[in-house]
Amino acid sequence: MKLGLVLECDAGGPDELAFTCLVRRLAPGTEVKCATMGSKEGVFLRGVEAARELVESSKCDLVLIVWDLKPLWAQVAAKDCEDEAAELKKQLEAVSVAMRKRIRLLCLTYELETWIIAEDRAVRSYLSKPEHKSKFKAPKRPQSKTDAKAYLNSVFKQARGKRLGYEDYREAIRLVQRWPDTSRVGAVDSFTRFSKLLTGNAKAAFQQCGDACADLVHQAAQMGRA
């Protein structure tokens, strides 16, 4: 299968690397083609056209338009993912029914970091040193953290010092690479939707270990982000 991803990050950004890694681990053999919009605004202004291009020109079997709920899209009186998705569904009415069946929407409540804090074993492993073991535990409801990135940043600063907070470009891929399985992140609704769309199984297990993503970590380093 060829999967297209329309993402709000820049090329080679944290979302692109993390999603590519997760696709490799959940559905080995799936080819990934990304269209990076550079911002949430880009997703809402050009995302549907990018998805259409991924279907027509890149021959993707499935395209996911992915965005973070935070911050809310200023041009829509949005309160939740459903409100924001309605704007993109309106735009999708301009494409054929056959194409609409291959383009799906994935809103992250509230952002990629919600998935990362849910997998507290990987965070503990990443932050622990021989002289100091991290005791981080995920909140009971990771989605309750409306600014998961800021929350994760505070966790990192507590563990490493005020000047060494969480850096998404450098560290999101390293954390996702460390996930041992999907049991913890499977409690986050947006992740189970992603898993269902990708594999047909909301509770799909990893088929490959984190080493399958080693080149993505190297890619981040080559871009001067690690």
C-alpha positions in Angstrom: 0.0 0.0 0.0 1.1 3.6 -0.6 0.1 6.0 2.2 0.0 9.8 1.7 0.2 12.1 4.7 -0.7 15.8 4.6 1.0 17.3 7.7 1.3 20.7 9.2 5.0 20.6 9.9 7.9 21.6 7.7 9.7 19.0 5.5 11.6 16.6 7.8 9.7 18.0 10.8 8.7 16.0 13.9 5.3 14.9 12.6 6.7 13.6 9.4 9.4 11.6 11.1 7.2 10.3 13.9 4.3 9.3 11.6 6.7 7.6 9.1 8.2 5.6 12.0 4.8 4.5 13.3 3.7 3.4 9.8 6.9 1.3 9.4 6.3 -0.3 12.8 2.6 -0.9 12.4 2.4 -1.8 8.7 5.8 -2.8 7.3 6.1 -2.5 3.6 3.8 0.5 3.4 5.3 3.3 1.3 4.9 6.7 2.8 4.6 9.9 0.8 4.4 13.2 2.7 3.1 16.7 1.8 4.2 19.1 4.4 2.2 22.3 4.7 4.4 24.2 7.1 1.6 25.3 9.4 -1.9 24.5 10.5 -3.1 27.4 8.2 -1.4 25.6 5.3 -3.4 22.4 6.1 -6.7 24.3 6.0 -5.9 26.4 3.0 -4.0 23.9 0.8 -4.4 20.5 2.5 -7.2 19.2 0.4 -5.5 20.1 -2.8 -2.3 18.4 -1.6 -4.3 15.3 -0.7 -5.8 15.3 -4.2 -2.3 15.5 -5.7 -1.1 12.6 -3.6 -4.0 10.5 -5.0 -3.7 11.6 -8.6 0.1 12.1 -9.1 1.6 9.9 -6.4 -1.0 7.2 -6.8 -1.6 6.9 -3.0 -4.1 4.3 -2.0 -5.0 6.3 1.2 -4.3 9.8 2.2 -4.6 11.1 5.8 -4.9 14.9 6.3 -3.5 15.3 9.8 -3.5 18.3 12.1 -3.4 19.3 15.8 -6.4 20.6 17.5 -4.2 23.1 19.4 -4.2 25.9 18.5 -7.7 26.2 17.3 -8.0 27.3 13.6 -8.8 31.0 13.8 -11.0 31.0 10.7 -13.5 28.5 12.1 -15.7 29.0 15.2 -14.2 25.7 16.4 -14.6 24.1 19.7 -13.4 20.6 18.9 -12.1 18.3 16.1 -15.5 17.9 14.7 -15.9 21.6 14.1 -12.6 21.8 12.4 -13.1 18.7 10.3 -16.4 20.1 9.0 -14.4 22.9 7.3 -12.2 20.3 5.5 -15.2 18.1 4.6 -16.8 21.1 2.9 -13.7 21.5 0.8 -13.7 17.8 0.0 -17.1 18.1 -1.6 -15.3 19.6 -4.6 -13.5 16.3 -5.4 -15.1 13.2 -6.8 -16.8 10.7 -4.6 -14.2 8.0 -5.5 -11.4 10.3 -4.4 -13.1 11.3 -1.2 -13.2 7.6 -0.2 -9.4 7.7 -0.3 -8.9 10.9 1.7 -9.5 10.7 5.4 -9.2 13.2 8.3 -7.2 12.8 11.5 -7.3 15.5 14.1 -4.9 15.0 17.1 -6.4 16.0 20.4 -4.5 18.0 21.3 -1.2 17.4 19.5 1.5 14.7 18.8 2.9 15.2 22.2 -0.3 13.7 23.7 0.8 10.4 22.2 4.3 10.9 23.5 3.3 11.5 27.1 0.9 8.5 27.1 3.9 6.2 26.5 5.6 7.0 29.8 7.9 4.1 29.6 9.7 5.6 26.7 9.9 9.0 28.4 11.4 7.4 31.5 13.9 5.5 29.5 14.9 8.6 27.5 15.3 10.8 30.6 16.9 8.3 32.9 20.7 8.4 33.6 22.7 5.9 35.6 22.9 8.4 38.5 19.2 9.4 38.3 16.3 7.4 37.2 13.2 9.2 35.9 10.0 8.6 37.8 7.7 10.2 35.2 4.2 8.7 35.0 1.7 9.6 32.3 -1.5 11.4 33.5 -4.5 9.1 33.7 -6.0 10.9 30.7 -3.2 12.2 28.5 -5.9 14.1 26.5 -6.6 16.2 29.6 -3.3 18.1 28.9 -4.5 20.8 26.5 -0.9 21.9 25.9 0.9 18.6 25.9 4.0 20.1 24.4 4.3 22.6 27.2 3.6 19.8 29.8 6.3 17.6 28.3 8.7 20.6 28.2 8.2 21.1 31.9 8.9 17.4 32.6 12.1 17.6 30.6 13.3 20.7 32.4 12.6 19.1 35.8 14.7 16.1 34.8 17.5 17.9 32.9 17.6 21.5 34.1 15.8 24.7 33.1 17.9 25.2 29.9 17.2 21.7 28.6 13.6 21.4 27.7 11.9 19.2 25.2 12.8 19.9 21.6 10.3 18.4 19.2 12.5 18.5 16.1 15.3 16.7 17.9 13.4 14.4 20.3 10.0 13.4 19.1 11.4 10.8 16.7 13.7 9.4 19.4 10.9 9.0 21.8 8.6 7.3 19.3 11.5 5.0 18.3 11.6 3.8 22.0 7.9 2.8 22.3 8.0 -0.9 23.2 4.4 -1.5 22.1 1.1 0.2 21.6 -0.6 -0.7 24.9 -0.2 2.7 26.5 -0.7 5.0 23.5 -3.7 2.8 22.5 -5.6 4.6 25.3 -5.6 7.8 23.2 -8.5 8.0 20.8 -6.7 9.8 18.0 -4.0 7.1 18.0 -6.5 4.3 17.8 -8.2 6.1 14.8 -4.8 6.3 13.1 -4.2 2.6 13.7 -7.6 1.7 12.4 -7.2 3.8 9.3 -3.8 2.4 8.6 -4.2 -1.3 9.4 -7.9 -1.9 9.8 -7.3 -2.7 13.5 -7.6 0.0 16.2 -5.5 -2.1 18.6 -2.9 -3.2 16.1 0.5 -4.2 17.6 3.9 -3.2 16.3 5.2 -5.6 13.7 8.8 -4.1 13.8 11.0 -2.8 16.5 12.2 0.7 16.9 15.4 0.0 14.9 13.3 0.3 11.8 13.4 4.0 12.4 17.1 4.4 12.9 17.5 6.3 9.6 14.9 8.8 10.6 16.8 9.6 13.7 19.9 10.0 11.5 17.9 12.2 9.2 17.0 14.6 12.0 20.7 14.7 13.0 21.8 15.4 9.4 19.4 18.4 9.3 21.2 19.9 12.3 18.4 19.1 14.7 20.1 16.6 16.9 
